[in-house]
C-alpha cells in the first residue's frame, strides 16, 4: 500500500508543477485537464499527509517510552499512543478504500422496478408499501423521484411500479436493494387473522446514458395504445401509451403514466436503456464469479435478501445477519442504519480481496 501512496503523491507533485508551467497555463484545455486530475487527488493526498504525520507522531511516542523514566509522562505517552494506533487503523482502512477500483456506476442516477411475487393481493399491497418507503427515504435525502410506469390494482396496491431516483450518492446507497423482499403479516384482506408470507422483487438499475448503450432504431418495434386504469378502466381517449419491444433481446417496456405519447416514449426508452446496461454489466460480472461471490449481494433477483416481520416489529437483512426491531420507522423511510451496515459489510469484503 505504501508504494501506491508514494506513487499518488509523486503524481500530485508533478501536477502541481505542471499547473505552474507557463506553457500549460497558456493552454486552457491542458490546464483544465491537469486541474481536474489534481482536484481528484486532493482528498487522498490530504489523507496520506495526515497518515504520514501520524506515523511520525507514533514513532516519537515510542521513542519517548523507550527513553523516558518519569512514570507520569510514560502513562500520558501510552494513552496518546493508544489513541494514535486507533486513528492509524481508521486511516489505513480509508486509504485502502480509496485505492479500490471505482465502480463505474457510482455517480449514476437509478431506475427502481418493484414487482409483486407470491402472495396475491397482499404482495401487490407490499409493492406499494416499499414504494412509499423508498419515496420517504428519497425525500429525507433531498433526492428527486419520478414515476415512469405503474400498474395499480383494485385493492390499492401495484402489480408493478417503475420509478427513477435522481440525486447525490443514489446508486451508492440503494444498489443493495436488488433482490427478493419478503413480508410476514396479517393481510387486511384476511378475516381469520392468520399471518401470511408474501414476496416482491426489487431491481435497482443504474441509469444508462446514450454513450453507455447505443440502441439501433431498426431494432425497435414501437406500438401505441390507449392507457387504462385498474381493472382495465379506460383513463385516456387517445393512444398516448407506448410499448417498445427491443427485438434482439426480446425486452418489452410499456409506459402509460404520462398524457403525452412523446413523454411516455422517452420514459420507456430510459427503462430499456437501463435494462440493456444491466444485462451488459451482468455478463461482465459473471466473468468475475469468484469476486462476485465474495461481495454483498447486489443484484441476484432470486436472492432472498430481507424479511419484514410485522408481528415482531422486525426487519432482517439475511446477507449480513442484521435484525432491527424498528420496522415502523424503517417503513417510514428511515433506512440509513440498514444502508450504512450494508455498505460497511461490502467494503469489508472488498478489502479482504486486496489485503
Buried (B, 14 or more C-beta within 10 A) or exposed (E): EEEBBEEBBEBBEEBEEBBEEEEBEEEEEBBEBBBEBBEEBEEBBEBBEBBBEBBEBBEBBEEBEEEBEEEEEEEBBEEBBEEBEEBBEEBEEBBBEBBEEEEEBEEBBBBBBBBBBEBBBBBBBBBBBBBEBBBBBBEEBEBEBEBBBBBBBEBEBBBBBBBBBBBEEBBBBBBBBBBBBBBBBBBEEEEEEEEBBBBBBBBBBBBBEEEBBEBEEEEBEEEBEEBBEBEEEEEBEEEBBBBBBBEEEEBEBBBBBBEEBEBBBBBBBBBBBBBBBBEEBEEEBEEEEEEBEEBBBBBEEEBBBBBBBBEEBBBBBBBBEBEBEBBEEBBBBBBEBBBEBBBEBBBEBBBEEEE
